[in-house]
Amino acid sequence: MSRAPSPPDRPLVAVTRAAGTNGDLSELLSVGGVEVVEVPLIRFTPPADVAAWHAVVQARLAAGGEGWLAVTSPQGARALREALTAVGAGPEACPLRLAVVGAGTAAVLEAAGLRPAFQPSRAEASVLGAELPARPGEVVWHLTSQRSEPALGAALTARGVGYRRVEAYRTEPTLLTLAECAALRRADAVVLASGSAVRGLAAQVGVGGTVVVMGEPSAQVARALGFGQVVVAARPGLHELARAVLEAVPSGGTKSRPDQLSDRSVRDE
């Protein structure tokens, strides 16, 4: 658990994404006038069957760009990058047609030399499913975790497009210490970027207090589990998530939202 030094009278906000991925959000919130404590609720591990995952990647490479690969989180993009390296495929000869959700996901792929072919008008899986230029009978392989939400598959199936869910990594709960549980209980708001994080908080800490979530799917999970104060970011993206947090704790100072940080999707799966 890490904690940014701040005056003690500031509202306390807990950020809970996987370790090493909270920095930009923490900076936005600190500038906005709140104290930030980092308590990761999830961690990422390799898929249960690494050989099967690599076989899917090799098969899609051999297919020469037939069908689509949907990458809906930065972790999915990292998993694909690592799998391509493992099977000896360089980005310069990669024929994959990649559809992505979120500028952050696209940035991970582009940094590896992979250019996404499609991004939806809104960084949500359901919108990707509705807008992806796939024809009925085509197949979309969704590179995700064992805990991914069903929105993409439902939207594609409704259009007659085939959907294949591929476990590219696993999302696992982090076992919290007593000190981390206490910090989450003290927080004026807890930021949750996925349904997995919502479930982890409920299981280990309870359903009291204010939670700020990224997207309606996570909000639905929170309400179903019994959270009574659920704030939903207006749109996907780092700045919108920070804006929702600052509005949930209005005593948090100036509510500045610096423009120097790129606005990107922060949803975890």
N, C-alpha and C positions, 0 to 999 in steps of 0.2 A: 504494500500500500504506500503510495506517495502522496504528499500533501504540499501544495504550493503555499509559501509563506504569505500571510495576509493579516491585516488588522483583525482582532478577534470579534469586532462588532459587525463584520460583513456577513451576509447570508451565506450559508454553507451549501454547496451543490456537489453531489457525487456523480462522477462520470465513470461508466462501467464497461466500456468496450474492452476488447482483449488488450493485454499489456503491450505497450509500445505504439498504440494507435490513437491515443487520446490527446496528443500534444496540441494540435491546432484548435480543437474544441476547447481545451482547457485555457488556451491563450485568449480566445475570444471571450470566454466567460470571465476571466480575470480582468481583462480590459473593461468589461461591462460592469465591474464593481462587485463581484462575488468572490468568496473564497472557494477554492476547488480542491476536492480530495479525490484521488483516483483509486477505485476499488474494482478491478476487473471481475466480471461475473461469468465470463466465458473464456475458453481457450480453444485453439485450433490444433487438431492432430491429423496425421495421415488417415486416408480412408481405411476401412476395415479390410479391403482387398486391394492392395496397391497394384498387383499384377493385372487384375481385371480393369482397373482404372487406366493403366497404361495401355492395355489392349484396346480400349475404346479410342484413346487418342491415336494409336497407330492405325486403327481401322478407318477413322475419319480422315487421316492423312492419305491413306491409300485410296479413299473414295474421291480424292481430287476436288474437294470443295462441294460435293453433293450434300444437300441439307444445310442446316444451320446449327451452330453451337451458341447457346445462350449463356452468358456470363453475367450474373446478377449481383455480384459483390466483389470488392477488392480481393478478398481471400480466395474466391473462385478464380480470379485472374492470376493470382500468385500460384495457385495450384496448377493451372494450365501451363504457366511459364516453367515451373519446375518439372512437370511431366514431359514437356517438349525437350528439355535438356536431358532428362533421363533416357528418352528413346532415341536421342541423337538427331533430333530435327532442329535445324536452324531456322530463324524467322524469315530469312531471305527466300527460302523455298517452301514456305508454309502456305498451303492452299485453303486453309480453313476460312469459312465465312462466319465471322464473329458478330453476334448481336449483344450489346452490353446495356446494363442499367447503371447510370450514374457516371459523372465525369471522373470520379475517383477510380472506378473500375477501369474506365478507358485509359486513364493515365498509367496504371500499372501495366496494361498490355502494350501501350505505346512505348513505354520505357524499355520494354523487352523487344522492341522492333516489330510488334504486331499491330496492324491497323484495323480497328473495328469497322465493319461494313455497315452497321446500322445502330442508331440509338433512338429510342422513342422520344416523343415530345415532352414527356414527363417521366422522371426517373422512378418508375414503379413497375413491378413485374407484370401486373395486370394490363398496364398500358402497352408494355412491350408485346404481350400476347395479342392485344387487339390491333396493333399497328404494324407488326413485323410483316414484311412483304413476302410471306410464304404462301404457297398455293395449297389448296386441299390435296391431301395425299403426300405432301412433303413431310419430312420428319425434323423436329427440333430436339437436339440433345441438350439438356439443361445441366450445366456443370455446377453442382451445388453440394450442400451437406445433407446428412441424414435427417436434419431437422427443418428443412426448407418448407416454406408455406406453399399451399396448393394453387395460388392465384395464377401463375403463369400457365400451368398445365390446364386449368379450367378454361382460361381464355382461348388457348390454342385449340383445345378439343371442341369447343363450341363452334369454331370455324372449320372444323374438319381437317385440321392440321395435326399430324402425329406428334406425340410428346413422349420423350424418353428421359427419365430422371437418372442422372449419373452421379454417384457419390465420389466427388473429387477430393473431399476432405471431411473431417468430422468436427462438429461443434460440441464441445463438452463443457459442463458446468465447472467452475472453479470452486474448490473447497475453501470457504472463507474462514479466517481466524476470528477469534472473539473480538479483537480490536476492530477488524474490518466490519463485522456485523454492527458493532456499536457506532462506528462512523456513519454507516448507512442509516441507522435509526436516528442519529442526530441531524442528518441533512435536512435542509428546508425543501430540497427537491432532489430526486434521483433521476438521472438521464439514462434512458434505455433505448438502444438502437435496434432491437430485434425481439421477436417473441421468445427466443431462447433466454435472453437476459431477463425478460419479465418473469419467466418461470423460475429462473435461478434465484431472483430476489424473493419471490413469494415463498419458495421452498425453504430458504435459509434464514430469512429475516422477517417475513410476514407481509401483509398487504396494507399496512398503514402508511400515512403520509402522502405527499404529492409525487407523482411520477410524470416525467415528460418523455414522450415516446416519438419515434420516427415512423409515421405512417399509421393509417387506420387498421391494418392487420395486427400490428402490435397493440394498438389500443383495444381492439376486440379481445385479444388474449388477456390483457390487464383487467378489463371489466369482467370477463368471465371468471377470473380467479378471485374477484372480490375487491380489487383496488377501487376506492371511492373517489379519488381525486386524480383524474387522468387528463393531462394536457397533451394535445396532439400538434406537432409542428404543421404549419399551414402547407408547406411543400417540402419535398425531399431536398436536402442540402445542408451544408454546415452552418451557413448563416441563419437559415430559417430555424434550425434546431436551437441555435444559441438564442435567437430572438424569442422563441417559445419559452425557453428557460428563464430569460430575464423578465418576461411578462408574468411568469408564474411566481417570481420572487421580486416584486416591484420595488422593494427597498434596496435593491442591489446597485445603487449608484447611478451613473450617467447613462447606462444602457448603450454605451458606444459599441458599434459594430465595425471594426476596422476592415477596410477594403483590400488590404494588401494580401490577405489569404484567399486562395482560390476557393470558390464555392463548389463543393462537391458532395456527392451522396456519401453518407456515413453509415448506411445500413449494414449491419452484420447479419449473418445467418447461422 
